Amino acid sequence: MRYEPMKFENIRSLRIDGGYTQAQIAEYLNVKQNTYSQYEIGTLNYPIDVLMKLADFYGVSVDYLLGRTGVSTPYPKK
Protein backbone atom coordinates (compact mmCIF):
# COMPACT_ATOMS: atom_id res chain seq x y z
CA MET A 1 0.00 0.00 0.00
CA ARG A 2 1.40 3.37 -1.00
CA TYR A 3 1.18 6.28 1.43
CA GLU A 4 0.72 9.69 -0.18
CA PRO A 5 0.48 13.09 1.51
CA MET A 6 -2.78 14.93 0.87
CA LYS A 7 -3.56 18.59 0.32
CA PHE A 8 -6.70 20.13 1.73
CA GLU A 9 -7.63 23.42 0.08
CA ASN A 10 -10.09 24.48 2.80
CA ILE A 11 -7.26 24.75 5.32
CA ARG A 12 -5.27 27.11 3.12
CA SER A 13 -8.38 29.10 2.17
CA LEU A 14 -9.37 29.60 5.81
CA ARG A 15 -5.90 30.89 6.61
CA ILE A 16 -5.85 33.32 3.71
CA ASP A 17 -9.46 34.48 4.19
CA GLY A 18 -8.72 35.09 7.87
CA GLY A 19 -5.71 37.22 6.99
CA TYR A 20 -3.22 34.92 8.73
CA THR A 21 0.30 34.13 7.60
CA GLN A 22 1.77 30.66 7.64
CA ALA A 23 4.13 31.86 10.37
CA GLN A 24 1.21 32.92 12.60
CA ILE A 25 -0.57 29.59 12.22
CA ALA A 26 2.69 27.69 12.71
CA GLU A 27 3.27 29.58 15.96
CA TYR A 28 -0.25 28.73 17.16
CA LEU A 29 0.37 25.06 16.34
CA ASN A 30 3.84 25.17 17.93
CA VAL A 31 5.56 23.99 14.75
CA LYS A 32 8.12 25.64 12.50
CA GLN A 33 6.84 27.75 9.62
CA ASN A 34 8.57 25.42 7.17
CA THR A 35 6.71 22.44 8.65
CA TYR A 36 3.38 24.22 8.31
CA SER A 37 4.23 25.15 4.73
CA GLN A 38 4.90 21.49 3.99
CA TYR A 39 1.47 20.61 5.41
CA GLU A 40 -0.21 23.11 3.08
CA ILE A 41 1.59 22.04 -0.08
CA GLY A 42 1.08 18.36 0.67
CA THR A 43 4.68 17.33 1.37
CA LEU A 44 3.68 16.27 4.90
CA ASN A 45 0.35 14.93 6.13
CA TYR A 46 -1.41 16.81 8.91
CA PRO A 47 -1.21 14.96 12.23
CA ILE A 48 -4.61 14.43 13.86
CA ASP A 49 -3.79 16.76 16.76
CA VAL A 50 -2.94 19.54 14.28
CA LEU A 51 -6.24 19.03 12.45
CA MET A 52 -8.12 19.23 15.73
CA LYS A 53 -6.33 22.45 16.75
CA LEU A 54 -7.00 24.00 13.33
CA ALA A 55 -10.69 23.06 13.52
CA ASP A 56 -10.93 24.70 16.95
CA PHE A 57 -8.98 27.76 15.79
CA TYR A 58 -11.19 28.37 12.75
CA GLY A 59 -14.42 27.22 14.43
CA VAL A 60 -15.14 24.53 11.85
CA SER A 61 -15.39 20.75 11.78
CA VAL A 62 -12.46 18.51 10.87
CA ASP A 63 -14.65 17.13 8.06
CA TYR A 64 -14.85 20.65 6.62
CA LEU A 65 -11.07 21.05 6.82
CA LEU A 66 -10.67 17.78 4.94
CA GLY A 67 -13.21 18.69 2.27
CA ARG A 68 -15.58 15.89 3.27
CA THR A 69 -18.46 18.36 3.67
CA GLY A 70 -19.27 21.86 2.54
CA VAL A 71 -20.86 22.67 5.89
CA SER A 72 -18.35 24.43 8.09
CA THR A 73 -20.36 24.33 11.34
CA PRO A 74 -18.49 22.28 13.95
CA TYR A 75 -20.16 19.36 15.67
CA PRO A 76 -21.30 19.85 19.26
CA LYS A 77 -18.71 18.73 21.83
CA LYS A 78 -19.53 15.83 24.08
N, C-alpha and C positions, 0 to 999 in steps of 0.2 A: 504494500500500500504506500503510495506516494503522499508526502505531507507538503502542502503548499500554503504559504502565507496568503492571507486574504485582505483585500482592501474594502473598507466600508465608507462610502461617500458621505453618509449622514454625519459621521463623526467629524469629518473635515468641514462640512458645510456648517454644522453648529458652531464650530470654533470661529470660522470666518464671519458668519452672520452675527455672532456675539461680540466681534471686534477683538478677539483674543489672539495673541501670538502663540506660536508653538512653544516658545520659551516660557510663557506664562502658564500654559497647561502642563508642561513638563514639570515646572516647579510645584504646582498643585499636586501632581501625581508622585512627586519625589523621585523623578527619573531625570536623566540628562536630556537636553534638548535634542541631541542627535538620536537618542533612543526613541523619543516621541516621533521624530521625523520618520524614522524607519517604520514605526507603527502605521503612520498615515500613508506612506507610499507602498506598504505591503511587503517590505523586506522582513519584518518581524510580525508575528501574530500578537494580538492584544492578549495579555493574561486576563483571566476572569476577574481578578481583583481590580484591575485597571478599568475594565468595562463597567464594573459596578460603580466605581468612583466617578467615572465619566457620566453615567446615567444619573447619579445623584447630583452631580455638578450642574448638568444641563436641565434637570427636572424632567427626564424622559425615561422610557423603558429601555432595557437592554435590547429587546426585540426591535425597537425603533433604531437604535444605534446600528444594529446588524442588518437593517433593511428587510427584516422579516414582516414588518407591518408599516403602514403609512400613518398610523395613529401614534402620536408622540406621547400621549398621556401615560404616565407611569402607573403601574399596578399598585393597589393599596398594600401597605406593609402589614405583615402579620404581627 
